[in-house]
Amino acid sequence: MTQQTQTALPAVVCRPDDAHKAALESHLAQRGIETTKWFTPGALHDLDRAVRQGRIRHVIFAGLPDLLQAIWEEEIVFEEWPADTHIEFLDPPGGDTVRTIAASWATWRQQHRRSQAWSGLLLSVLVLILSFALCVYLAR
């Protein structure tokens, strides 16, 4: 009995309006890859699930920051990806990989701090409104 193995399509992570999209399409055409599954950064939960289930074995990112952003945002659980998953970058990380990781982390932290500040401000305003309403109620 012969078991037929299904070849998984490579996955490409890129925004539809990204400047890297044309370069990624050209890169795929040069390598003879005609069919791919495209994923948008910010919506990578399906990609993560497919990689962990073994349905996708090859993932192409525009650059290392895109992968790191997905890890920081917890869109992918990278440590659970199979070891044989081939990860490729259109702009491969060079000798400044540590700087790229640090810059990506700093960007993510800045965005995260900004959202935390807005959340704190919103909660503070809500507490002030509730305190005022309680004072008005008790003053009756």
C-alpha positions as CSV (number, residue, x, y, z in Angstrom):
1,M,0.0,0.0,0.0
2,T,1.4,3.4,-1.0
3,Q,0.6,6.4,1.1
4,Q,0.4,9.6,-0.8
5,T,1.8,12.7,1.0
6,Q,0.1,16.0,0.5
7,T,2.5,18.8,-0.2
8,A,1.6,21.8,1.9
9,L,1.4,25.3,0.3
10,P,3.9,27.8,1.5
11,A,2.4,30.6,3.6
12,V,3.3,34.2,2.9
13,V,2.8,36.9,5.6
14,C,2.3,40.4,4.1
15,R,-0.3,43.1,4.2
16,P,-2.2,43.6,0.9
17,D,-1.1,47.2,0.6
18,D,2.5,46.5,1.9
19,A,5.4,47.8,-0.2
20,H,7.0,44.4,0.1
21,K,4.1,42.6,-1.6
22,A,5.4,43.1,-5.2
23,A,8.9,42.0,-4.1
24,L,7.4,38.9,-2.4
25,E,5.4,38.0,-5.5
26,S,8.5,38.4,-7.6
27,H,10.5,36.3,-5.2
28,L,7.9,33.6,-5.4
29,A,7.8,33.7,-9.2
30,Q,11.6,33.4,-9.4
31,R,11.5,30.3,-7.2
32,G,8.7,28.8,-9.3
33,I,6.2,28.9,-6.5
34,E,2.8,29.6,-8.2
35,T,0.4,28.9,-5.4
36,T,0.6,30.2,-1.8
37,K,-1.6,30.9,1.1
38,W,-1.4,34.6,2.1
39,F,-1.8,35.8,5.7
40,T,-2.1,39.3,6.9
41,P,0.0,40.5,10.0
42,G,-2.4,41.0,12.8
43,A,-4.5,38.0,11.9
44,L,-2.1,35.1,12.2
45,H,-3.9,32.8,14.5
46,D,-5.0,30.6,11.5
47,L,-1.4,30.5,10.3
48,D,-0.2,29.5,13.8
49,R,-2.8,26.7,14.0
50,A,-2.0,25.4,10.5
51,V,1.8,25.3,11.2
52,R,1.3,23.6,14.6
53,Q,-1.0,21.0,13.0
54,G,1.6,20.4,10.2
55,R,-0.6,21.6,7.4
56,I,2.0,24.4,6.6
57,R,5.7,23.6,6.7
58,H,7.1,26.7,4.9
59,V,6.4,30.3,6.0
60,I,7.8,33.4,4.2
61,F,7.9,36.7,6.0
62,A,8.9,40.1,4.5
63,G,11.4,40.5,7.3
64,L,12.3,39.5,10.8
65,P,10.3,42.4,12.4
66,D,7.1,40.8,11.0
67,L,7.8,37.5,12.7
68,L,8.9,39.2,16.0
69,Q,5.7,41.4,16.0
70,A,3.6,38.3,15.7
71,I,5.5,36.7,18.6
72,W,5.3,39.8,20.8
73,E,1.5,40.2,20.1
74,E,1.1,36.5,20.9
75,E,-0.5,35.8,17.5
76,I,1.7,32.8,17.1
77,V,3.1,30.4,19.7
78,F,6.5,30.1,18.0
79,E,7.9,27.7,20.6
80,E,5.2,25.2,19.6
81,W,6.0,25.3,15.9
82,P,7.6,22.0,14.6
83,A,11.3,22.2,14.4
84,D,11.2,21.2,10.7
85,T,9.2,24.3,9.8
86,H,11.1,26.3,7.1
87,I,11.1,30.0,7.9
88,E,12.2,32.4,5.2
89,F,12.6,36.1,5.0
90,L,12.5,38.3,1.9
91,D,14.9,40.6,3.7
92,P,17.0,38.1,5.6
93,P,18.4,39.2,9.0
94,G,22.1,40.1,8.7
95,G,24.8,40.8,11.3
96,D,22.5,43.3,13.0
97,T,19.9,40.7,14.1
98,V,20.2,41.6,17.8
99,R,19.6,45.3,16.9
100,T,16.6,44.2,14.8
101,I,15.2,42.2,17.7
102,A,15.8,45.1,20.1
103,A,14.2,47.6,17.8
104,S,11.1,45.4,17.3
105,W,10.8,44.9,21.0
106,A,11.1,48.6,21.7
107,T,8.4,49.4,19.1
108,W,6.1,46.8,20.5
109,R,6.6,48.0,24.1
110,Q,6.0,51.7,23.0
111,Q,2.7,50.7,21.4
112,H,1.8,48.6,24.4
113,R,2.6,51.4,26.8
114,R,0.5,53.8,24.7
115,S,-2.5,51.5,24.9
116,Q,-2.0,51.0,28.7
117,A,-1.9,54.8,29.1
118,W,-5.2,55.2,27.3
119,S,-6.8,52.4,29.3
120,G,-5.6,54.0,32.5
121,L,-7.0,57.4,31.5
122,L,-10.4,55.8,30.6
123,L,-10.6,54.0,33.9
124,S,-9.7,57.1,35.8
125,V,-12.4,59.1,34.1
126,L,-14.9,56.3,34.8
127,V,-13.9,56.3,38.5
128,L,-14.4,60.1,38.7
129,I,-17.8,59.9,37.1
130,L,-18.9,57.1,39.4
131,S,-17.5,59.0,42.4
132,F,-19.4,62.1,41.4
133,A,-22.6,60.1,40.9
134,L,-22.2,58.5,44.3
135,C,-21.6,61.9,46.0
136,V,-24.7,63.3,44.3
137,Y,-26.7,60.3,45.4
138,L,-25.5,60.5,49.0
139,A,-26.2,64.3,49.2
140,R,-29.9,63.8,48.6
